[in-house]
């Protein structure tokens, strides 16, 4: 994850420079570090809760997978807790780039989307 963060910070820095961004790589790295980490904690907390329930024997692994895959509360909750951090991540990446690079709305949205997609690709390659 950290290597992806470094790559994305560099990418955002370089693309930001195309739009006359004034930020530095270090600014991007620190701001994007928070943008990536905060949403990750939301999913981590919920996943840990499920693992604790399985570990304590409250539910089995198969029961847990069945509960979150069938229509109902747990399926909706599972979708919600995974969707909200992704949306929050995109918002935080946009805000981090807009703040660090000091560029206008549309260029910062473009840089944010490209950076977020690149980070997602890095995570996809290394976490499967």
N, C-alpha and C positions, 0 to 999 in steps of 0.2 A: 504494500500500500504506500509506503514511504517513497519508493522509487517512482511510482506513478505520480505522486504529489510533486516530486521534483521535476519530472518531465512536463507535467501540466503547467507548473509555474513558469518554466522556461518558454513553453509554447504560448501561454497567455502574455508573457512579456514581449516576445517577438511579434505576435500578431497585434498587440497593443501599440507597438512602435509603428506599425503600418498606419495606424490611425492617430499618430502623433501623441501617443501616451507618454506620460511624464514619470511613471512609476519605475521602481527598480525590481530586479529579480527577488531580492530579499523581502521587499514589501509584498510581492505576490505570494511568495512562499509562506510567509506568516499568515496573511489574510486567508489564503486558500486552505491552509492547514486547519484553521477554525471552521471554514466552510465545509470541509470534508468530514471533520471529526464529530461535530455536533450532531448531524443527522445519523451518523453511524452509531452513536450511543443509544439513540432511540430504538433502533432495531436490535442492538445487542442486549438491552435490558429485557425486551420481550422474549427473545430467544433464550436467554438465561432462565427466565421464569418457566418456560416450557421444559427445559432440560432438568430443572429442579423438580418439577412435578413428576417427570419420568424417573428421575433418580430416587425420589422418595417412594415410588411405587403407587402414587395416586392414580396415574394412568400409565398404560403401556405405550411404547413407541407407536405401535400400529393404531391404537385408539386415538392417539394425538394426531397422527397423520390423517386418519379418517375424519376426525372432528373438524380439522381445518380445511379439508377438501370438499366436504359436503355442504350444500346450502344451509345457512343458519347463522347464528351469532358468531361462532368462531371463524367461519369462513369470511364473513364481513369484516370482523376484527383483523384477521390476517391480511386481507387486502388493504385495509385502512392503514395499518401500522407499517406496511411496506411502501404504500403509495405516498403517504405524507412526507417521510424523510426524503424521498426522491424529489418531490416538488420543492421541498424546503432546501434541498441541496442545490437545485438549479437557481433558486432565488438567492441563496447565499453566495454562490459562485458569481452570479451577475453583480451583486452588491459589492463583493470583494474586488472584482476587476474594475468596476466603475469608480470605486473609492481609491484604489491604489494607482490605477493608470490615469485617473482624472480625464476620462473621455466621455463623450456624449452618450445619450441613451441607446440609440440603435447600434453604434459600434460596440458598446459594452455588452449588449445582448448577444451580438454575433460572436464576440470573443468568448463570452460565457458559455454559449451553446457549444461552440467548437471545443472549448476546454473540457466541458462536462462530458461530451461524447468521447473525446480522446481518453479521459480518465476512465470512463466506463469500459472502453476497449481494452485498456491496460488491465483493469480488474478482471475482465472476462478471460483474457489470455492466461493470467496467472492464478486465478481462483476458479476452478471448475470442479 
